[in-house]
Amino acid sequence: MNYYIKRNDLVETNNVVLLEALENYTLFHLKDGSKIISSLTLKRHQEKLELEPFVRVNRSMIINTNFVQKILCKNDTNFICLKNGKEVKVSRRRQATLGQLAS
């Protein structure tokens, strides 16, 4: 599925690894390592994206579940390791999303 980040920036959702909040902006991390910044908030992108492969794991990140490599537990805190090597902390309130990832 194609998704418009900005008026002229079209990206394939299969290429989006994660979305990261930067105050009132959103940073898209793509599979090839490039990044695109958007002037919309993370909440607005969450509303616009189809929620099928995307899961909100904390206040500042939405991940594409197709890029999850493994789930770690360190000192009672869960982390999701992505295929690009990034570790994302899962907030306590979002622990239920781990069940969605496991199934």
C-alpha positions in Angstrom: 0.0 0.0 0.0 1.2 3.5 -0.8 1.2 6.2 1.8 1.7 10.0 1.4 4.0 11.4 4.0 4.0 14.8 2.5 2.4 16.2 -0.6 5.2 14.9 -2.9 6.7 12.1 -0.7 5.0 8.8 -1.5 6.3 5.8 0.3 5.4 2.1 0.2 4.2 1.0 3.7 6.2 -2.2 3.3 9.4 -0.1 3.4 8.5 1.8 6.6 10.3 0.2 9.6 9.1 2.6 12.3 7.7 6.0 12.9 9.3 8.1 15.7 7.8 11.2 17.3 9.9 14.3 17.4 7.7 16.8 19.3 5.3 18.0 16.6 7.0 16.1 13.8 7.3 12.5 12.8 10.4 10.8 11.6 9.9 7.8 9.2 12.7 5.2 9.3 12.8 3.3 6.0 14.1 -0.1 5.2 17.0 1.2 3.2 18.2 3.3 6.2 17.0 6.6 4.9 14.8 8.9 7.0 11.9 11.2 6.0 10.5 13.9 8.4 6.9 14.9 8.3 5.2 17.9 9.9 2.3 15.9 11.2 2.2 14.4 14.7 2.6 10.7 15.4 -1.1 10.6 16.4 -2.2 11.9 13.0 -0.1 9.4 11.2 -1.5 6.6 13.4 -5.0 7.7 12.5 -4.2 7.8 8.7 -2.2 4.5 8.5 -4.0 1.2 8.1 -3.4 -0.5 11.5 -2.8 -4.0 10.1 1.1 -4.2 10.2 1.6 -1.1 12.5 1.6 -1.2 16.3 2.1 1.6 18.8 4.6 0.4 21.4 5.2 3.5 23.4 4.4 7.3 23.4 6.9 8.0 20.8 7.1 5.0 18.4 4.9 3.0 16.0 6.6 -0.1 14.6 5.9 -2.2 11.5 5.4 -5.7 12.8 6.9 -7.2 9.6 10.4 -5.9 10.8 10.3 -7.5 14.3 13.2 -9.8 14.8 12.7 -10.8 18.5 11.3 -9.7 21.8 13.7 -9.3 24.8 13.0 -8.9 28.5 15.7 -7.0 30.5 15.1 -6.2 34.2 11.3 -6.5 33.9 11.3 -4.2 30.8 10.4 -5.5 27.4 12.2 -4.5 24.3 11.5 -5.3 20.6 14.5 -5.9 18.4 14.0 -4.8 14.8 15.7 -6.2 11.8 17.6 -2.9 11.3 19.3 -3.5 14.7 17.3 -0.9 16.7 15.9 -1.8 20.1 12.5 -0.2 21.0 11.3 -0.1 24.6 7.7 -1.3 25.1 5.8 0.8 27.7 4.0 -0.8 30.6 0.6 0.3 29.2 1.4 -1.2 25.8 2.5 -4.7 27.1 -0.7 -6.2 25.6 0.7 -5.4 22.1 3.3 -8.1 22.7 0.5 -10.6 22.5 -0.4 -9.4 19.1 3.1 -9.7 18.0 3.5 -13.3 19.3 0.4 -14.5 17.4 
